[in-house]
Amino acid sequence: MMKLPRREFLTATVGTLAASHPLCAQLTTVQFFRATHEDFSKFVGGVFHLRDANGAQRTVTLLSASEGKHPMPRGLRTPISLLFRGSDQSLKQDVYEVSHAALGTAKLLVVPVDPTGETVEVILG
């Protein structure tokens, strides 16, 4: 039997269960926004799902997670840049529901960073 640290087990289990339960949508949003740069770094190469306002879903891969370089005033979070690459088609700038099994779900602004729209960025601040 593979041993999994308690925190990782709870994060994955609670995130998966909460993401699938409508009453826990607010909880999963908080979990997503509380995630640190280190948390996102663990999921580089991992799969995230984007759902647009029409319900169309796309799968993207997290390419990188980087922290802002400038110090923030006390009490404010250092911005985190998340770069994703889509596999099937270009994405336009819009607000998408971004979901991940361990991090939950949040509505975020997704912005293309290349002319093809295959690579997109999300900034969490």
Protein Blocks (a to p, Z undefined) as FASTA:
>chain_A
ZZddfklmmmmmmmmmmmmpmklmmmmmmmmmmpcfklmmmmgoiacddddfkopacddd
dfbdcddfbdcdehiacddddddddfkbccdddddddddfklopaddddddfbfnlmacc
dddZZ
